[in-house]
């Protein structure tokens, strides 16, 4: 090296020699640095691989030693479940483990159906009380009616013995095509009637209510984003458009989410072409965008979305996309704040890990996931919202300024803690009397007994929900029964003048549900719902356009 430098100085001078040396030496130095980096990376990968191998060996050895040498016999499957749950508890609140039984229940609700006898029921006096058989379902086809009491399944008595509902449900369900003998007690009919029901596929619907809320304004209540939700949504839009719908109120309150792909399909019906709906990214999950195709059937009408503290995950994807593109107005209260994507991983015994593999981001770049450094605080978030006054006052909500984003039109929005609606509506307050009634299950019990006693009379008196809503006297018909039951349970009812409107409305709505369906229930409950009423005011006025203007 010394001789090479001296030769360069002699031939080229100091500056020329330095320049030639840099041209010669730098590539060699870069190569040496690259080799060093590669060596360090290999060593790091080896350390990680060794660490992972040791961890796996520890788990295997611990399982083997406990199973082989522990002083007493153990249920190794149960211990494995505990170990998995323990590991996931160290991650985030949404990485969870479910037993095979829990997976089956989850799949039934999300896949849009299960196999069974097809009845909606309540438990009344420790007896299964049929509220409604599923329309055209196996039970209705053999003659089972609303108000019937199922007292036995095959040779097993299920009434009056405090049998858990989960066990009763398991007896009633079964593979499509199999049959089951039911013992039925029917009012004014002596003895026990016997029905043989052939089980079938029973649909579970995601949309519980669809109706015209006002002239040219449709309403859809979407409970979850299940496998069939997109098809249901398209059918609901089609039905409402035939009724003259030009604007849509989409109710996502209480909707805890579901399948990401279903949420993107539903939003594709509302957003125009080539708009980003959401993007996801994780440590080992590549960046993925979801873009609209432009074939939606409701890309131009006004949209108002109702959200609350229980609107989460896929609900927030839909809400966030509409808000970021200024495509609709959000009304209600701050959403849950779940911005994590889970991947289902099935175990050999059909149990399942739902592992968080990515975060999702709204079109403006927001991740609306709440902090989860403390699991206890995360789980107690709703209580904190109540205590802080957030459910009553919008100014009780504070966002971090560094998480400020802007919609397409320039309106300010925030990430990091759920989605804040464009229009805040305080929660309806409930009375102590209502909370006591709910805790004792007295409202459901009272309406259930009332409909059971007067079903035939009520159906002949009220031909539809409109006539029921107009002429049913809840004060005279139901309130005395409820107050009498409350007194029997040691609960003091308020005076008639101070009785909560919410209680009166729910009594009527539950009776209508048992006489007709869930559509009737929401049709009545929404009549005095402050969020719903505010949405109708906005969507039918120029205020809608004012809200969507830049701040």
Steps between C-alpha positions, in 0.01 A plus 500: 500500500786748592686437174177541299433841663858624436468406133172690473650813660796491257284465189188704585580739784322515835145579381510265205644223712231550764225490238635184339543336840139575597375357170700182565454467875134597554350202312728269697399667829130482403542134415672436832216688682240299308674178589509610862127587492416165342703325765321689778161429346580129475612498863182682604280257305686210657444642849129547430472147359684357802279696738186378322622139501578512872154648571329220305712239677410646840129479421529141375713391793274664759193334346670160487637515856168611651306236310751225587625575850253724684385344827129494401328434170448813291288605205778591260253646247366738762854599599582570135193726477613689811850540359371637168272746675788606721723576203232695317430703812849646464414636155201724422137480624372367168733203459285226651458124531165323460403144589340278231157570652558876493624477141182319398280770653710775340482337157124455525446872556753612239428243228136597486333190633496176699322168487212446740122515553455873427334679792561829675450441871519646849524322835190566713445325835790265420321391183589557136238738363470528120489868401487437126578201280723596207287577196482191274736325741475138617305578818242718327450234232393237754265739684696640794354839595605815687427450870567123496718366781757233419518275807697204365747412226493130408477336842676781687290736713625859464232693695506573871841351570722810460673357195753749354386668179823389330412136566142546375630665184739211442211252523295694246778547246625225277599415142261592222268210417502345846176502699413560864187434708373800698251500787284815479261655752245732336259734673141374519608163362506205747803276536835508323503521122766314307670647193769340287717773343754441225792736551603732220731791422378801701605843373648761736452849362735796542240761409225513761306797371432664164227757441424849366574737789362806321400596146796408276710395806580132556627338820719189536605350834813285449590288805830349374715443193441128447546279196154584360487866606600636159223313319251608766615860463455496123151354537412764762617779267301352214187476714530857630568644155175343381334684790642830372819532708738779399688537831620232744537479878737211578486397866828343621440555871590191699663342193824347628638424154563179309668417172720771348425387145125532559542853632694600188229354274228692681688830482560432130124537452520859630838645395574575132771324301873499578469619859712342772282340765769388742855370503667247730860435598684293758849379590470195276190610309571702184328830431158431347250750364128447449364713214143554381398364160229753422212262446300598810128565485496790751794722405316833487228519765550661841632270775490539879668233715406449865784389732557458873752362749428143385555565128834330440742358245318451167243762608786745543643408159169595337457813714860610452493460122176698463630774730842527335346534153231743626247254358271494803429651841567304820258554788512369856793447736867403472551147370678217683850545355609161363753533219656152508456219248480138621586185309317179601736208565330163551652246736485120442199466737309780318573754770621829362747781560399839365841666471550868429717519187451856377356844565251662271503864395223720362554678164642810671760283677329473839548199725212530741620228743480606865815460714517164680803524726273401788250220434301599808457858383421381148224270625367775727480760223121524492489563875763769455292664226201509734701636793673767290169630370589415140161343425330829589750766393713506184754738659593223747674319213864594439707396198877521461584785262780297340234257373319770305400408142283654230216370290502535121319832535730631773297428815705416811472143633708306754649154541607302802175460691199403295308709249339821617166564329442821308196568717512400867175396669498438878392158622144464624512475878338202669331514838591293804160332470584381147841369610336299778237363263769398251713334770202284603389430142153631580431687175555190284307282744204738514468542122550127445215407734278774361538383139457138606169582666361731231669401173181407315316807624788734410547355150131546423492851646813633324543408135848654470768692690358841404161423652669354808717810546197727463247321720687280752466650851817401683391692814185296540609166357857444620616757753282369787634147441860622500458707817331210679787267409755762610336534842506121541876516443544781755541777240307824557360642176481876442171680448332476163600858422869427562508172312779495240386531137772250412339232720158560348640490148696181564194327642309578180796408278548160664133415463520596132813287458325195642192561284693574178882522479813703578410748228195595706715532811741754345219684321347577842821552700634750247197725544654650814870436425693828517780389263252369244288815515807722459607296197159552335519875559847522343439280198186694402651850528777722362688437822623177342705693242617755759645226721704360210663835424865553617548617859 
